[in-house]
Amino acid sequence: MKIIRIDVFQVDLPLHEGRYSWAGGKSVDVFDSTVVRLVCDNGLTGHGEVCPLGPVYLPVFAAGVRAALAELAPALLGADPRGIDTVYLTMDQTLKGQPAAKSALDMACWDLLGQVTELPVHALLGGRFGESVSLYRAISQDRPEAMAARVAQYRAEGYRRFQLKVGGDPDEDIQRIEAAAAALTGGDILVADANTGWLPHQARRVVDAVRGLDVYIEQPCLGYEECLSVRRACARPFVLDEFIGDVESLLRAQRDGAMDAVNIKLSKVGGLTRARQLRDLCVSLGLAMTIEDSWGGDITTAAIAALAHSTPEAFRFTATDFNSYVTRSIAEGAPQRSEGTFAASRASGLGITPREDVLGEPVMRFRV
């Protein structure tokens, strides 16, 4: 079994809410997603997706992903996609870094491996724990009362976990957290996610002001040492996200007692292969995880569901259903949110069938 063609597609994903905003005045109106298709000599096709959160969140942007794919794709022609680790070694030997581009290709290989073995990807990643996976809803940064109204809206739709986008003016962020907390009831989980937006003195003001509320504090500052200093002054549970990108950063943070939970983003760490490695390490270390990505549509959501559903429930803090945020579906068969949960597909591979009319013509094509 060999890869004989790789197609790359570009798809715009508009948002239901019109705009997504977070720390530092950053926002995105339409997400720029890249889909890859691996075509094999036996007729099977595998698909992957990568969608950065704009150009100013992580050191990756959509056009850069496609440029990296132009370097990586020719090296994979003729490769056997079933050899996941061999494919990854080839990518690493071809291009240093660029985990987001590698994530899309890696995801497509897992899709193919599942189809060949006639198993869903979640079975290949460890099995299926429980009937469904609890989801969080990200609440875009806005006025405190508007954010509280969004929390109430999504709570009525079945969500019980909320990630509140803060990281702005500390006084207003305190009001945002207090307003959102007032909209919740017992059993709900609230995470105040600053997305690196506070300076340490600002973060300490906020965490001290909300010390009486049941809220998690996520990634308050840009640097690791700054986050650690806040953690040591904070009585609330602590989550790290942007800093955690590989085994070394995870082990360092665990050794320092820097967090209670971590976010594992598929494209930030390099795809399902690397995310599974981090997931298994977190289980060994006793760390809870949010399984997610920077953004995406149906294909990314299917991959998130596969990894999340194969994660033991005790370590599964929450996950994300990105396809419910956007107005355009790019594939049939992807997991769909129901009462604040979703479930990984039981079909072979990722269980998705891309919508050809939405993908359109490839922006790049590579052949043997």
C-alpha positions as CSV (number, residue, x, y, z in Angstrom):
1,M,0.0,0.0,0.0
2,K,1.5,3.3,-1.1
3,I,0.6,6.9,-1.3
4,I,0.4,7.9,-4.9
5,R,-1.2,11.4,-4.7
6,I,-1.6,14.1,-2.1
7,D,-4.2,16.8,-2.6
8,V,-4.4,20.0,-0.5
9,F,-7.6,22.0,-0.2
10,Q,-8.3,25.5,1.3
11,V,-11.7,26.0,3.0
12,D,-13.2,29.1,4.7
13,L,-15.1,28.4,7.9
14,P,-17.4,31.3,9.0
15,L,-18.6,31.5,12.5
16,H,-22.2,31.3,13.8
17,E,-21.5,34.1,16.2
18,G,-19.8,36.2,13.5
19,R,-16.6,36.8,15.4
20,Y,-14.4,35.0,18.0
21,S,-12.4,37.2,20.3
22,W,-9.8,36.6,23.0
23,A,-7.0,38.2,24.9
24,G,-5.2,41.3,23.7
25,G,-7.9,42.4,21.3
26,K,-7.3,39.4,19.0
27,S,-10.2,38.2,16.9
28,V,-11.1,36.1,13.9
29,D,-14.2,36.4,11.7
30,V,-13.5,33.5,9.2
31,F,-11.2,30.6,9.9
32,D,-8.8,29.5,7.1
33,S,-8.8,25.7,7.2
34,T,-6.5,23.4,5.2
35,V,-7.6,19.8,4.3
36,V,-5.3,17.1,3.0
37,R,-6.2,14.0,1.1
38,L,-3.9,11.0,0.8
39,V,-4.7,8.8,-2.2
40,C,-3.3,5.3,-2.2
41,D,-2.6,2.7,-4.9
42,N,-5.4,0.4,-3.5
43,G,-8.0,3.1,-4.0
44,L,-8.4,4.2,-0.4
45,T,-8.2,7.9,0.6
46,G,-7.4,9.4,4.0
47,H,-8.1,12.9,5.2
48,G,-6.7,15.3,7.7
49,E,-7.4,18.9,8.6
50,V,-5.5,21.8,10.3
51,C,-6.9,25.2,11.1
52,P,-4.8,27.8,13.0
53,L,-6.5,30.3,15.3
54,G,-5.6,33.1,13.0
55,P,-2.0,34.3,12.6
56,V,-1.4,35.8,16.1
57,Y,-2.3,33.0,18.5
58,L,0.5,30.4,18.1
59,P,3.6,30.7,15.8
60,V,1.7,29.2,12.8
61,F,-0.6,30.6,10.2
62,A,-2.7,29.1,7.4
63,A,-0.6,30.1,4.4
64,G,2.5,28.9,6.3
65,V,0.8,25.5,6.8
66,R,0.3,25.1,3.1
67,A,3.9,26.2,2.4
68,A,5.1,23.6,4.8
69,L,2.9,21.0,3.1
70,A,4.5,21.8,-0.2
71,E,7.8,20.7,1.4
72,L,6.5,17.6,3.2
73,A,4.1,16.1,0.6
74,P,6.7,15.1,-2.1
75,A,8.7,13.2,0.6
76,L,5.6,11.0,1.5
77,L,4.8,9.9,-2.1
78,G,5.5,6.2,-2.3
79,A,5.3,5.8,1.5
80,D,3.1,3.2,3.2
81,P,0.7,5.3,5.4
82,R,0.1,2.3,7.7
83,G,3.6,2.8,9.1
84,I,2.7,5.8,11.2
85,D,6.0,6.1,13.0
86,T,8.0,5.6,9.7
87,V,5.9,8.4,8.0
88,Y,6.5,10.7,11.0
89,L,10.3,10.1,10.9
90,T,10.3,10.9,7.2
91,M,8.4,14.2,7.9
92,D,10.9,15.1,10.7
93,Q,13.8,14.3,8.4
94,T,12.3,16.4,5.6
95,L,11.3,19.6,7.6
96,K,12.3,20.7,11.0
97,G,9.4,21.9,13.2
98,Q,6.1,22.8,11.5
99,P,3.9,20.5,13.8
100,A,0.6,21.9,12.3
101,A,1.4,20.8,8.8
102,K,2.6,17.5,10.0
103,S,-0.6,17.1,12.1
104,A,-2.8,17.1,9.0
105,L,-0.8,14.5,7.2
106,D,-0.5,12.4,10.4
107,M,-4.3,12.6,10.8
108,A,-4.8,11.4,7.3
109,C,-2.5,8.4,7.9
110,W,-4.5,7.4,11.0
111,D,-7.7,7.7,8.9
112,L,-6.2,5.3,6.3
113,L,-4.9,2.9,9.0
114,G,-8.4,2.6,10.4
115,Q,-9.9,1.9,7.0
116,V,-7.4,-0.8,6.2
117,T,-7.9,-2.5,9.6
118,E,-11.6,-1.9,9.5
119,L,-11.4,-0.2,12.9
120,P,-12.4,3.2,14.1
121,V,-9.4,5.4,15.0
122,H,-10.4,5.5,18.6
123,A,-10.0,1.7,18.8
124,L,-6.5,2.1,17.4
125,L,-5.7,4.8,20.0
126,G,-6.7,2.7,23.0
127,G,-10.4,1.8,22.9
128,R,-13.6,3.5,23.9
129,F,-14.2,4.7,27.4
130,G,-17.8,5.5,28.3
131,E,-20.7,6.3,26.0
132,S,-19.9,10.0,25.4
133,V,-17.4,12.8,26.0
134,S,-18.3,16.0,27.9
135,L,-17.6,19.2,25.9
136,Y,-16.7,22.7,26.9
137,R,-18.1,25.8,25.2
138,A,-15.7,28.7,24.6
139,I,-17.2,32.0,25.4
140,S,-15.8,34.7,23.2
141,Q,-14.5,37.8,25.0
142,D,-17.2,40.5,25.3
143,R,-18.8,42.7,27.9
144,P,-19.4,40.8,31.2
145,E,-23.2,40.8,30.9
146,A,-23.0,39.6,27.2
147,M,-20.6,36.7,28.2
148,A,-22.9,35.7,31.1
149,A,-25.8,35.6,28.6
150,R,-23.8,33.3,26.3
151,V,-23.1,31.0,29.2
152,A,-26.8,30.8,30.1
153,Q,-27.6,30.2,26.4
154,Y,-25.2,27.4,26.0
155,R,-26.1,25.9,29.3
156,A,-29.7,25.7,28.1
157,E,-28.3,23.8,25.1
158,G,-26.8,21.2,27.4
159,Y,-23.2,22.4,28.0
160,R,-21.9,22.2,31.6
161,R,-18.3,23.3,31.0
162,F,-17.4,26.8,29.9
163,Q,-14.1,28.4,28.9
164,L,-14.4,32.1,29.5
165,K,-12.1,34.2,27.3
166,V,-10.4,36.8,29.6
167,G,-6.9,38.2,29.6
168,G,-8.0,41.8,29.1
169,D,-8.4,44.6,31.6
170,P,-8.1,43.0,35.1
171,D,-11.1,44.9,36.6
172,E,-13.3,43.9,33.7
173,D,-12.1,40.4,33.7
174,I,-13.0,40.1,37.4
175,Q,-16.5,41.3,36.4
176,R,-16.6,38.8,33.5
177,I,-15.7,35.9,35.8
178,E,-18.2,36.9,38.5
179,A,-21.0,37.4,36.0
180,A,-20.4,34.0,34.4
181,A,-20.1,32.2,37.7
182,A,-23.5,33.7,38.7
183,A,-25.1,32.0,35.6
184,L,-24.0,28.5,36.7
185,T,-25.3,26.0,39.1
186,G,-23.9,23.0,40.9
187,G,-21.9,20.6,38.8
188,D,-20.9,23.2,36.2
189,I,-17.3,23.9,35.5
190,L,-15.9,27.4,34.7
191,V,-12.4,28.0,33.3
192,A,-11.1,31.6,33.1
193,D,-8.7,31.4,30.1
194,A,-6.4,34.4,29.7
195,N,-4.6,33.0,26.7
196,T,-1.3,34.5,28.0
197,G,-2.9,38.0,28.1
198,W,-2.1,39.1,31.7
199,L,1.2,40.4,33.2
200,P,2.0,38.6,36.4
201,H,0.8,41.4,38.7
202,Q,-2.5,41.6,36.8
203,A,-3.0,37.8,37.0
204,R,-2.4,37.9,40.8
205,R,-5.0,40.7,41.2
206,V,-7.6,38.6,39.3
207,V,-7.0,35.3,41.0
208,D,-7.0,37.0,44.4
209,A,-10.3,38.7,43.6
210,V,-12.0,35.5,42.5
211,R,-10.5,33.2,45.2
212,G,-14.0,32.6,46.6
213,L,-15.4,31.4,43.3
214,D,-15.3,27.9,41.9
215,V,-13.2,28.7,38.8
216,Y,-10.1,27.2,37.1
217,I,-7.4,29.6,36.0
218,E,-5.9,28.9,32.6
219,Q,-2.5,30.1,31.1
220,P,-2.5,33.6,32.6
221,C,0.8,34.8,31.3
222,L,3.0,34.4,28.2
223,G,6.1,32.9,29.8
224,Y,6.4,29.7,31.8
225,E,8.1,31.2,34.8
226,E,5.5,34.0,35.0
227,C,2.7,31.4,34.9
228,L,4.5,29.4,37.6
229,S,4.8,32.4,39.9
230,V,1.0,33.0,39.6
231,R,0.3,29.3,40.2
232,R,2.3,29.4,43.4
233,A,0.2,32.4,44.6
234,C,-3.1,30.9,43.4
235,A,-5.5,28.8,45.5
236,R,-7.6,27.9,42.4
237,P,-7.0,24.9,40.1
238,F,-4.6,25.7,37.4
239,V,-4.5,24.8,33.7
240,L,-1.6,25.2,31.2
241,D,-2.2,25.3,27.5
242,E,0.1,27.4,25.2
243,F,3.3,26.3,27.0
244,I,2.6,22.6,26.6
245,G,3.8,21.4,23.2
246,D,6.0,18.4,23.7
247,V,7.1,15.8,26.2
248,E,9.9,18.0,27.6
249,S,7.6,20.9,28.4
250,L,5.0,18.6,30.0
251,L,7.6,16.9,32.2
252,R,9.1,20.2,33.3
253,A,5.7,21.6,34.2
254,Q,4.7,18.4,36.1
255,R,8.0,18.4,38.0
256,D,7.5,22.0,39.0
257,G,3.9,21.4,40.1
258,A,2.9,24.0,37.6
259,M,-0.7,22.8,36.8
260,D,-3.5,20.5,37.7
261,A,-4.6,19.9,34.1
262,V,-3.3,20.5,30.6
263,N,-4.7,21.2,27.2
264,I,-3.5,19.0,24.3
265,K,-4.0,20.6,21.0
266,L,-3.5,18.2,18.1
267,S,-1.9,20.6,15.6
268,K,0.3,22.3,18.3
269,V,1.9,19.0,19.3
270,G,2.1,17.6,15.7
271,G,-1.0,15.4,15.3
272,L,-2.6,12.3,16.7
273,T,0.7,10.4,17.0
274,R,2.3,13.0,19.2
275,A,-0.9,13.8,21.1
276,R,-1.4,10.1,21.9
277,Q,2.1,10.1,23.4
278,L,1.4,13.1,25.6
279,R,-2.0,11.7,26.5
280,D,-0.5,8.4,27.7
281,L,2.1,10.3,29.6
282,C,-0.5,12.4,31.3
283,V,-2.4,9.2,32.4
284,S,0.8,7.9,33.9
285,L,1.4,11.2,35.7
286,G,-2.2,11.5,36.9
287,L,-2.9,14.7,35.0
288,A,-6.4,15.6,33.7
289,M,-6.5,16.7,30.0
290,T,-8.6,18.8,27.7
291,I,-8.4,17.2,24.2
292,E,-8.8,19.8,21.5
293,D,-7.0,21.7,18.7
294,S,-6.4,25.3,17.8
295,W,-9.6,25.3,15.6
296,G,-11.1,23.3,12.7
297,G,-14.2,21.8,11.2
298,D,-15.7,18.3,10.8
299,I,-12.4,16.4,10.2
300,T,-10.6,18.0,13.1
301,T,-13.6,17.4,15.3
302,A,-13.6,13.7,14.3
303,A,-9.9,13.4,15.2
304,I,-10.5,15.1,18.6
305,A,-13.4,12.8,19.4
306,A,-11.2,9.7,18.5
307,L,-8.5,10.7,20.9
308,A,-10.8,12.0,23.6
309,H,-13.1,8.9,23.6
310,S,-10.0,6.6,23.8
311,T,-8.8,8.5,27.0
312,P,-9.8,7.1,30.4
313,E,-12.7,9.1,31.8
314,A,-11.0,9.9,35.0
315,F,-8.3,11.9,33.1
316,R,-10.7,13.5,30.6
317,F,-11.3,17.0,31.8
318,T,-13.2,18.0,28.6
319,A,-13.0,18.2,24.8
320,T,-14.1,20.5,22.0
321,D,-16.7,20.2,19.1
322,F,-15.3,22.8,16.8
323,N,-17.7,21.9,14.0
324,S,-20.7,23.3,16.0
325,Y,-19.1,26.8,16.0
326,V,-18.9,27.2,12.2
327,T,-21.6,27.6,9.6
328,R,-20.0,25.3,6.9
329,S,-19.8,21.5,7.1
330,I,-16.9,20.0,5.2
331,A,-17.6,16.3,5.8
332,E,-20.4,13.9,6.5
333,G,-20.2,11.5,9.4
334,A,-18.4,13.8,11.9
335,P,-19.4,13.7,15.6
336,Q,-22.3,16.1,16.4
337,R,-22.9,17.7,19.7
338,S,-25.9,16.4,21.7
339,E,-26.7,17.9,25.2
340,G,-23.2,19.1,25.7
341,T,-21.5,15.8,24.7
342,F,-20.3,14.1,21.6
343,A,-19.1,10.6,20.7
344,A,-16.4,9.2,18.4
345,S,-17.6,7.5,15.2
346,R,-17.8,3.7,15.2
347,A,-17.1,3.6,11.5
348,S,-13.7,2.6,10.2
349,G,-11.0,5.3,10.2
350,L,-12.2,8.8,11.2
351,G,-15.7,7.9,9.9
352,I,-16.0,10.9,7.7
353,T,-16.8,11.5,4.0
354,P,-15.6,14.9,2.8
355,R,-18.1,17.1,0.9
356,E,-16.5,17.5,-2.5
357,D,-18.7,20.5,-3.4
358,V,-17.4,22.3,-0.3
359,L,-13.8,21.4,-0.7
360,G,-13.7,22.4,-4.4
361,E,-10.6,22.0,-6.5
362,P,-7.2,21.3,-4.8
363,V,-4.9,24.4,-4.3
364,M,-2.0,22.0,-4.6
365,R,-1.6,18.4,-5.9
366,F,1.4,16.1,-5.7
367,R,1.7,12.8,-7.7
368,V,4.2,9.9,-7.9
